């Protein structure tokens, strides 16, 4: 056995000397250095980031098909999802991102913030898979929801980007903004408005995601926003309409982009409000230095291993070239001698 070991060791030393002489040892080291690349190594670096909570309105008015992107008569929710996808894609690597849905008075954060570049495919799949049937209530109160979303964003040290048509139930011209004013200057945010200017009927969607009808004035009254009309409407036979003119002031069965609400909320909280018709509008609004900050962030470290491997491979090549030139000169010297 001792003889076998000496024999093996002798062969190993010969091969080692050979790979040292021709520079192959550096190629071997380069290959070893690249092994960690397969495990997606990360490192903390001081980076310019834009940590963001995207809050998406999924209330019933977002079903209205009055936007022209990516094609005519697209519903507002589809545009909102595309806005979030392209907005996330424009953020610098190292940024942390999460998504919240809102309806009624609640905003629900779907997952804790994730680094955008490493997790983009998974986050994109979540966003594009959002469905109008996921809502737990049909209406929304923008001021209360924004206040809730801001608290969620503050807790996670994120900016907030809210995508909504500004439509409320019940509809108001002067929203209660006292709770929003206290956040002014304490958090960075952006309001992105979607939807057309003309009032459109709000569609009713079944469980198969099909439009089965549109909300009526009578149904809007039954939501409880007009107590003086409630008894009268309840006494109507199924399908019977109210007397002409009696419900002229009821508007909640239709929806348009509520510019008044959005401007009032924007001024109260100190956020910029941008009307978006395409995702490019949102990307331009997001790509401003005022929303970015320097922070220690997870960054892809594979390039470091790749650089070290490249340097080792280059050394190996130079080593081989130098050894080859020396060998040729030595051979020529022996021949001339």
Buried (B, 14 or more C-beta within 10 A) or exposed (E): EEEEEEEEEEEEEEEEEEBEEBBBBBBEBBEEBBEEBEEEEBEEBEBBBBBBBBBBBBBBBBBBBBBEBEEEEBBBBBBBBBBBBBBBEBBBBBBBBBBBBBBBBBBBBBEEBBBBBBBBEEBBEBBEEBEBEEBEEBBBBBBBBBBBBBBBBBEBEBBBBBBBBBBBBBBBEEBEBEBBEEBEEEBBBBBBBBBBEEEBEBBBBEEEEEEEEBBBBBBBBBBEBBEEBBEBBEEBEEEEEBEEEBBEEBBBBBBBBBBBBBBBBBBBBBBBBBBBBBBEBBBEBBBEEEBBBEBEBBBBBBEBBBEBBEEBBEBBEEBBEEBEEEEEEEEEEEEEE
